[in-house]
Each structure stands twice: as structure tokens, then as C-alpha cells.
């Protein structure tokens, strides 16, 4: 690749040429990229409604992908989507009067807040997608499948959405402006970036493996429900006998945080502000703080109630978060891992708006080691593993940033193209 010369020059009419800043040597003199819209290089394919009575089939000729399947695939670091929760067979396909979308189609959410996530995946076999998703398949001779994926990755669909509930329709997707080179140059770009994707996927698998190992280790270092000793114990504590059967109320004091007006919560820290935690974790930053130290926080309202976060330093906990203060004889980090392991969401009450009360939480059974040193040993082990996971996650994010930067160089700048 070469970037010795500035490739984005001006045309006689004063407009910039459509060439990337970074280009492979064999394409240095290939001229400008073409300018058009999605409909010029790809066919937009729509999904189908999926009646609930037909859902739940685990095997069949065709996977039926939902937006959640796309998200799950991307969370695992995969560009290609290969697993679905639901499948359908040929007879149901005919009953639905549906036509499978082909392999190599880039699929994504087209309605709701999921649009903002900009998650894309490529299908590997003929399949169906639900009506909350859409797909773009290359037009033969105009684009490659992977180039379509790269183009769609750079498009923020929310900017093309309309309606109270954000949504993009077929015609809106087709009209999105794009730039594209010859098939040969597309393939070269795809080869380069697919290699980066492979490295990213390998790093994502490493992070996932560490998280799975941590989950397994926690299950071994804490007694299982109904048992009084952990399956795995450090040598110096193997003769200490059973842990004590107690409750969370014995282990810590729990209290909901304090209300803060939404207008007082800022997305960015303007300086001198404090993290503000709600029921689902960090909400933003405020000028006030309610706590100073190290505290586990339990989300107490919403579908994700029972989730556990660790807050350190000065922070503001809202009324939607329960702050757990360890009682005498309890190691704070051990308490954090205990709360995380207990899956507190299962104790939530209410359907429309699930919630957890302090009274309910205090009665949850908890098994506690007699020696605080054992708590510390367990917490130290898991904290070391958390530090390793954080370091590997940072490497993953760095690789993703590298890819984004590379794509910005390998594609013409949209700002320059519209001057």
C-alpha cells in the first residue's frame, strides 16, 4: 500500500476526486471511485413476520435470524452469522410464502433503538430474517459480498431513519449514497480487512474464553446451592470445615441511592464531576456524590435488575441502585463476587416493571467462610483474573480502533467527497 502522495485532488469544477488516502500500489493510477447509491451495487432484501406458534424449532433447513441472533454473533467477534435460536423447514417456508435470502447477504436491524448499534453480519447459508431486520446482497459485477459488508459497516442507519420509533425502509436504504471502486480493488480491500477481522475474532475468542473460565472458577470457589463447602479450595483452608449458612442481610447493609434529576446528569465529565450509577450501571456524570470508597451496586428496577457493578472512589448512586456496604468480617471484593454469582434477578417481583426490594435482598441465602482471610484469597484470585480480562479486552478494542482507522484510509472521506 502507498500513501506517499495525496490522492484526493480537485476536479476542474472544484470538487474533490473520489479516491482514498491510502491505496494499494497496483491501483494508484486506477482513477476515481464511482459514486452512486446502495441500489447501484446491491439488492435490498426484507424480512418476514415470524408467528410465535412457529418459533422454537431447533433444527431445520433454514435458520431464521432475529436481531438478537445478529447481536449475539457480533458479541462473539464473528463477522459471519452461523447460529440461530429458531429454524424452519421447507413446508413452513411454503406456508409463509417466504423466499430465503442467499448466503453472502449483509444483515442488520432496521427498526428501533437496535439501529443505533450499527451491528452487521454476513449470512453463510440461505436463511430467513425477521421483519425487524433487512439485508443487502451484492449485484453481480458491481460489488463483492464482503465489500457490501464493509460499506454497510460505515453507514449509520439512524441518520436515514424516520418515525417516532426510528426505522429505515427499503427505499431509504436503497437511496443511501456510496462510493465504490472496480471489483479488483474491492477484492484487495476485502482481503486486507478480512485479515484484520480474523485477528479481531481470535482476540474476541480469547476474551470469551477467559470470561467462561472465570465463571467456571467462581462456581468452584463458592459452595453450590444446598452445599456448605466449595468444590475448589485453597490448601491453607482445606481443614477449615463448612462455611456458615447465613443471609445477605448478615453479610452487608443495603440501601437505595438518592434521586437525581435527569437534567443534572451529563453524558460527558465536564471536569470536577462524579460518575452517576443507576439500575443498569453508569448513567453519566453529576456535580454531586453520595458515596466515597469501594461498593458493590445492585440494579433494583427494570428487566436487568439484579445486575451487579463495582463502584470505586466518589460517585452518585441513584434510587434505582442498591449500595451494599459490607458488615464487620466481610471482605468487600468477596462480597462483590458473591452478589454477582447469586443471579439476583431471579428474586425480582413484578412483570411490567420487575424490581428488587432491600427487604427481599436481605433474606437471600448466602454461605460465608468463617475466616476472612479465605474471602480475601478468593477475591484476590478473581481480581487477578478480572485484570487479565480487562487487559485482553483493551487489546480487542485497540484492534477494532485500528480497523476503523484503516477503513477511513482505504475509503474516500465522505467529508471530502461532499465539499
C-alpha positions as CSV (number, residue, x, y, z in Angstrom):
1,X,0.0,0.0,0.0
2,X,1.1,3.5,-0.6
3,X,0.1,6.9,0.8
4,X,3.1,8.9,-0.3
5,X,1.1,11.3,-2.4
6,X,-2.2,13.0,-1.5
7,X,-4.7,11.1,-3.7
8,X,-7.7,13.3,-3.0
9,X,-7.2,16.1,-5.5
10,X,-9.7,18.5,-7.1
11,X,-11.5,18.2,-10.3
12,X,-11.8,21.1,-12.8
13,X,-15.2,22.0,-11.3
14,X,-13.6,22.4,-7.8
15,X,-15.0,19.2,-6.3
16,X,-12.6,16.7,-4.8
17,X,-11.9,13.5,-6.7
18,X,-13.2,10.3,-5.2
19,X,-10.0,8.5,-4.3
20,X,-8.9,7.1,-0.9
21,X,-5.9,8.5,1.0
22,X,-4.3,5.0,1.2
23,X,-4.3,2.8,-1.9
24,X,-2.6,-0.4,-3.0
25,X,0.2,0.2,-5.5
26,X,-1.5,-1.6,-8.4
27,X,-4.4,0.8,-8.1
28,X,-2.5,4.1,-7.7
29,X,-3.4,5.1,-11.3
30,X,-6.8,3.4,-11.4
31,X,-8.6,6.7,-11.3
32,X,-11.6,7.7,-9.2
33,X,-14.1,5.6,-7.5
34,X,-17.6,5.6,-8.8
35,X,-20.3,7.5,-6.9
36,X,-23.9,6.2,-6.6
37,X,-26.2,4.7,-4.0
38,X,-26.8,1.3,-2.4
39,X,-29.2,0.3,-5.2
40,X,-26.4,0.6,-7.7
41,X,-24.3,-2.1,-6.1
42,X,-26.7,-4.2,-4.0
43,X,-30.2,-5.5,-3.7
44,X,-32.1,-4.7,-0.5
45,X,-33.9,-7.7,0.9
46,X,-36.6,-7.6,3.6
47,X,-37.5,-9.9,6.4
48,X,-40.8,-11.7,7.3
49,X,-43.1,-11.8,10.2
50,X,-42.4,-14.9,12.4
51,X,-45.6,-16.2,14.0
52,X,-45.0,-17.2,17.6
53,X,-46.6,-20.6,17.1
54,X,-43.9,-21.5,14.6
55,X,-41.0,-20.4,16.8
56,X,-38.8,-22.8,18.9
57,X,-37.8,-25.3,16.2
58,X,-34.1,-26.0,16.9
59,X,-33.3,-27.8,13.6
60,X,-34.5,-27.2,10.0
61,X,-33.3,-26.4,6.5
62,X,-33.3,-22.7,7.1
63,X,-32.1,-20.6,10.2
64,X,-34.5,-17.8,11.0
65,X,-32.3,-15.0,12.2
66,X,-33.6,-12.3,14.6
67,X,-31.9,-9.1,15.6
68,X,-30.8,-10.8,18.8
69,X,-29.0,-13.5,16.8
70,X,-27.1,-10.8,14.9
71,X,-26.1,-9.2,18.2
72,X,-25.0,-12.5,19.7
73,X,-22.9,-13.3,16.7
74,X,-21.1,-9.9,16.8
75,X,-20.6,-10.1,20.5
76,X,-18.7,-13.3,19.9
77,X,-16.4,-11.4,17.5
78,X,-17.9,-13.1,14.4
79,X,-18.4,-11.4,11.0
80,X,-20.3,-14.4,9.6
81,X,-23.5,-15.4,11.3
82,X,-23.9,-19.1,11.7
83,X,-26.2,-19.8,14.6
84,X,-29.9,-19.1,15.2
85,X,-32.3,-19.7,18.1
86,X,-35.0,-20.7,15.6
87,X,-35.2,-22.7,12.4
88,X,-37.9,-23.5,9.8
89,X,-38.3,-26.3,7.4
90,X,-39.3,-26.4,3.7
91,X,-43.1,-26.9,4.4
92,X,-43.3,-23.9,6.7
93,X,-41.4,-21.9,4.2
94,X,-44.1,-22.5,1.7
95,X,-46.8,-21.9,4.2
96,X,-45.3,-18.5,5.0
97,X,-44.8,-17.8,1.3
98,X,-41.3,-16.7,2.1
99,X,-38.2,-16.6,0.0
100,X,-34.9,-17.3,1.6
101,X,-32.2,-14.7,1.3
102,X,-29.0,-16.0,-0.2
103,X,-25.6,-16.6,1.5
104,X,-23.3,-13.7,1.5
105,X,-26.0,-11.2,2.4
106,X,-25.1,-8.5,4.9
107,X,-27.9,-8.4,7.5
108,X,-28.8,-5.7,10.2
109,X,-31.5,-4.3,12.3
110,X,-33.8,-1.8,10.5
111,X,-36.2,-0.6,13.3
112,X,-36.0,0.5,16.9
113,X,-33.0,1.5,19.1
114,X,-31.1,-1.5,17.7
115,X,-30.4,0.6,14.6
116,X,-28.0,2.8,16.7
117,X,-25.7,-0.2,17.4
118,X,-24.7,-0.4,13.7
119,X,-24.3,-4.2,14.0
120,X,-23.8,-6.1,10.7
121,X,-23.2,-9.7,9.9
122,X,-22.9,-11.8,6.8
123,X,-25.0,-14.9,6.2
124,X,-23.3,-18.2,5.3
125,X,-26.2,-20.2,4.0
126,X,-29.7,-19.5,2.6
127,X,-31.8,-18.3,5.5
128,X,-34.6,-16.0,6.6
129,X,-34.6,-12.8,8.7
130,X,-37.5,-11.4,10.7
131,X,-39.2,-8.2,9.8
132,X,-37.2,-6.1,12.2
133,X,-34.1,-6.8,10.0
134,X,-33.1,-6.2,6.4
135,X,-30.2,-7.3,4.2
136,X,-28.2,-6.2,1.2
137,X,-26.9,-8.7,-1.3
138,X,-24.3,-7.7,-4.0
139,X,-25.2,-7.1,-7.6
140,X,-23.1,-9.4,-9.8
141,X,-20.3,-7.4,-11.4
142,X,-20.9,-4.3,-9.3
143,X,-19.6,-5.4,-5.9
144,X,-18.4,-8.3,-3.8
145,X,-20.3,-9.5,-0.8
146,X,-17.5,-8.5,1.7
147,X,-17.3,-5.0,0.1
148,X,-21.1,-4.6,0.7
149,X,-20.5,-5.6,4.3
150,X,-17.6,-3.0,4.6
151,X,-19.8,-0.3,3.1
152,X,-22.7,-1.1,5.4
153,X,-20.4,-1.1,8.4
154,X,-19.6,2.6,7.7
155,X,-23.2,3.7,7.4
156,X,-25.1,5.0,10.4
157,X,-28.7,3.9,9.6
158,X,-30.1,6.2,12.3
159,X,-29.2,9.1,10.1
160,X,-31.5,7.8,7.4
161,X,-34.3,6.7,9.8
162,X,-37.7,8.3,10.3
163,X,-40.7,8.0,12.6
164,X,-41.3,8.2,16.3
165,X,-39.8,4.7,16.6
166,X,-36.7,5.0,14.4
167,X,-36.9,2.8,11.3
168,X,-35.5,2.6,7.8
169,X,-37.5,1.2,4.9
170,X,-36.3,-0.4,1.7
171,X,-36.3,2.7,-0.4
172,X,-34.4,4.7,2.2
173,X,-31.7,2.1,2.3
174,X,-31.5,1.9,-1.5
175,X,-31.0,5.7,-1.7
176,X,-28.1,5.9,0.7
177,X,-25.1,7.4,-1.1
178,X,-22.0,5.2,-1.6
179,X,-18.6,5.2,-3.3
180,X,-17.1,2.1,-4.9
181,X,-14.1,1.1,-7.0
182,X,-13.6,-1.7,-9.5
183,X,-14.2,-5.3,-8.4
184,X,-10.5,-6.0,-8.4
185,X,-9.8,-3.1,-5.9
186,X,-12.8,-4.2,-3.8
187,X,-11.3,-7.7,-3.5
188,X,-7.9,-6.3,-2.5
189,X,-9.5,-4.1,0.2
190,X,-11.6,-7.1,1.3
191,X,-8.5,-9.3,1.6
192,X,-6.8,-6.7,3.8
193,X,-9.7,-6.0,6.1
194,X,-10.8,-9.6,6.4
195,X,-7.3,-10.5,7.7
196,X,-7.8,-7.8,10.3
197,X,-11.3,-9.2,11.1
198,X,-9.7,-12.7,11.7
199,X,-7.2,-11.2,14.2
200,X,-10.1,-9.4,15.9
201,X,-12.2,-12.6,16.0
202,X,-9.3,-14.5,17.5
203,X,-8.8,-11.9,20.2
204,X,-12.6,-11.9,20.9
205,X,-12.5,-15.6,21.4
206,X,-9.6,-15.2,23.8
207,X,-11.6,-12.7,25.9
208,X,-14.7,-15.0,25.8
209,X,-12.6,-18.0,26.9
210,X,-11.3,-16.0,29.9
211,X,-14.8,-15.0,30.8
212,X,-16.0,-18.6,30.6
213,X,-13.0,-19.7,32.7
214,X,-13.9,-17.0,35.3
215,X,-17.5,-18.1,35.5
216,X,-16.4,-21.7,36.0
217,X,-13.8,-20.7,38.6
218,X,-16.4,-18.7,40.6
219,X,-18.7,-21.8,40.6
220,X,-15.9,-23.8,42.1
221,X,-14.7,-21.3,44.7
222,X,-18.1,-20.7,46.2
223,X,-20.4,-23.5,47.5
224,X,-23.2,-24.5,45.2
225,X,-26.8,-24.0,46.4
226,X,-27.5,-26.5,49.2
227,X,-23.8,-27.3,49.8
228,X,-21.6,-26.0,52.7
229,X,-18.2,-26.2,51.1
230,X,-16.8,-25.1,47.7
231,X,-15.6,-27.7,45.3
232,X,-12.2,-26.0,44.9
233,X,-10.4,-24.7,48.0
234,X,-7.0,-23.1,48.6
235,X,-4.7,-25.5,50.5
236,X,-4.4,-23.4,53.6
237,X,-8.2,-23.5,54.1
238,X,-9.0,-27.1,53.3
239,X,-9.2,-28.1,57.0
240,X,-11.4,-25.2,58.0
241,X,-14.7,-27.1,57.6
242,X,-18.1,-25.8,56.4
243,X,-18.9,-22.3,55.5
244,X,-21.7,-20.6,57.6
245,X,-25.2,-20.6,56.3
246,X,-26.4,-17.0,56.6
247,X,-28.3,-14.4,54.5
248,X,-27.2,-11.3,52.5
249,X,-28.5,-9.2,55.4
250,X,-25.9,-10.8,57.6
251,X,-23.1,-10.1,55.1
252,X,-23.9,-6.5,54.2
253,X,-26.1,-3.4,54.8
254,X,-28.1,-2.4,51.7
255,X,-29.6,0.9,50.9
256,X,-31.0,2.5,47.8
257,X,-29.2,5.6,46.5
258,X,-30.6,9.1,46.1
259,X,-32.7,10.7,43.4
260,X,-31.0,13.0,40.9
261,X,-32.9,14.9,38.2
262,X,-32.2,13.8,34.7
263,X,-31.3,17.3,33.7
264,X,-28.4,17.2,36.2
265,X,-26.9,14.1,34.6
266,X,-24.4,14.9,31.8
267,X,-23.1,12.4,29.2
268,X,-19.5,13.6,29.5
269,X,-17.4,14.6,32.5
270,X,-17.0,18.4,32.2
271,X,-14.4,18.3,35.0
272,X,-14.9,18.0,38.7
273,X,-18.0,15.8,38.2
274,X,-18.6,12.3,39.6
275,X,-19.8,9.1,38.0
276,X,-23.6,8.6,38.4
277,X,-24.8,5.0,38.6
278,X,-28.4,3.9,38.1
279,X,-30.1,0.5,37.8
280,X,-28.2,-0.6,34.7
281,X,-24.8,0.8,35.5
282,X,-23.2,4.1,34.6
283,X,-25.8,6.8,33.5
284,X,-23.4,9.7,33.2
285,X,-21.8,12.3,35.5
286,X,-23.2,14.7,38.2
287,X,-21.9,17.5,40.3
288,X,-22.8,15.6,43.5
289,X,-21.7,12.4,45.0
290,X,-23.4,10.1,47.6
291,X,-20.5,7.7,48.4
292,X,-16.7,7.5,48.6
293,X,-14.9,4.2,48.6
294,X,-15.4,0.7,47.1
295,X,-19.0,-0.6,47.0
296,X,-20.9,-3.2,45.0
297,X,-24.1,-1.8,43.4
298,X,-27.2,-3.8,42.6
299,X,-29.6,-2.7,40.0
300,X,-33.1,-2.7,41.5
301,X,-35.5,-1.9,38.7
302,X,-36.1,-3.0,35.1
303,X,-35.5,-6.1,33.1
304,X,-31.8,-6.1,34.1
305,X,-32.5,-5.7,37.8
306,X,-30.1,-7.8,39.9
307,X,-27.1,-6.9,37.8
308,X,-24.0,-6.1,39.9
309,X,-21.4,-3.4,39.3
310,X,-18.4,-2.3,41.3
311,X,-18.1,1.4,42.0
312,X,-14.9,3.0,43.3
313,X,-14.0,6.4,44.5
314,X,-16.6,9.2,44.8
315,X,-19.8,8.5,42.9
316,X,-23.5,9.2,43.0
317,X,-25.9,6.2,43.3
318,X,-29.5,6.9,42.2
319,X,-32.6,5.5,43.8
320,X,-32.6,2.7,41.1
321,X,-29.4,1.3,42.5
322,X,-28.8,-0.5,45.9
323,X,-25.5,0.2,47.5
324,X,-24.1,-2.8,49.5
325,X,-21.8,-1.9,52.4
326,X,-20.0,-5.0,53.9
327,X,-20.6,-5.7,57.5
328,X,-17.9,-6.5,60.0
329,X,-15.8,-9.5,59.0
330,X,-16.8,-9.3,55.3
331,X,-14.2,-8.5,52.6
332,X,-15.8,-6.0,50.1
333,X,-14.4,-7.6,47.0
334,X,-15.5,-11.1,48.1
335,X,-19.0,-9.6,48.7
336,X,-18.9,-8.2,45.1
337,X,-18.2,-11.6,43.6
338,X,-20.8,-13.3,45.9
339,X,-23.5,-10.9,44.7
340,X,-22.5,-11.4,41.1
341,X,-22.7,-15.2,41.4
342,X,-26.1,-15.2,43.1
343,X,-28.0,-14.2,40.0
344,X,-30.2,-11.8,41.9
345,X,-32.6,-11.2,39.0
346,X,-34.4,-14.4,39.9
347,X,-35.7,-12.8,43.1
348,X,-37.3,-9.9,41.2
349,X,-41.1,-9.3,41.5
350,X,-43.5,-7.7,39.1
351,X,-43.9,-8.2,35.4
352,X,-44.4,-4.9,33.6
353,X,-41.6,-3.4,35.6
354,X,-39.6,-6.1,37.5
355,X,-38.0,-4.9,40.7
356,X,-35.9,-5.9,43.8
357,X,-36.6,-4.5,47.2
358,X,-34.0,-4.3,50.0
359,X,-36.3,-6.5,52.2
360,X,-36.2,-9.3,49.6
361,X,-32.5,-9.0,49.1
362,X,-31.7,-9.2,52.8
363,X,-33.4,-12.6,53.0
364,X,-31.5,-14.2,50.2
365,X,-29.4,-17.1,51.4
366,X,-25.6,-16.7,51.5
367,X,-22.9,-19.1,52.5
368,X,-20.0,-17.3,54.2
369,X,-16.5,-18.6,55.1
370,X,-15.6,-18.4,58.8
371,X,-12.1,-16.9,58.1
372,X,-12.0,-13.5,56.4
373,X,-8.6,-14.5,55.0
374,X,-10.3,-17.1,52.8
375,X,-12.6,-14.4,51.5
376,X,-9.5,-12.3,50.7
377,X,-7.8,-15.2,49.0
378,X,-10.8,-15.8,46.7
379,X,-11.3,-12.1,45.9
380,X,-7.6,-11.7,45.1
381,X,-7.7,-14.7,42.7
382,X,-10.8,-13.4,40.9
383,X,-9.5,-9.8,40.8
384,X,-6.3,-11.0,39.1
385,X,-8.4,-12.8,36.5
386,X,-10.5,-9.7,36.1
387,X,-7.4,-7.6,35.5
388,X,-6.3,-10.1,32.8
389,X,-9.7,-9.9,31.1
390,X,-9.6,-6.1,31.2
391,X,-6.2,-6.1,29.6
392,X,-7.2,-8.5,26.8
393,X,-10.4,-6.5,26.3
394,X,-8.3,-3.4,25.8
395,X,-6.3,-5.2,23.2
396,X,-9.5,-6.1,21.4
397,X,-10.7,-2.5,21.5
398,X,-7.4,-1.4,20.1
399,X,-7.7,-3.8,17.2
400,X,-11.2,-2.5,16.5
401,X,-9.9,1.1,16.5
402,X,-7.1,0.0,14.2
403,X,-9.6,-1.4,11.8
404,X,-11.8,1.7,11.9
405,X,-8.7,3.9,11.2
406,X,-7.6,1.6,8.3
407,X,-11.1,1.8,6.8
408,X,-11.1,5.6,6.9
409,X,-7.9,5.5,4.9
410,X,-9.0,2.8,2.4
411,X,-12.3,4.5,1.6
412,X,-12.7,8.1,0.2
413,X,-13.5,10.5,3.0
414,X,-17.3,11.3,2.9
415,X,-16.5,14.9,4.1
416,X,-14.1,15.5,1.2
417,X,-16.5,13.9,-1.3
418,X,-19.3,16.3,-0.5
419,X,-17.3,19.6,-0.4
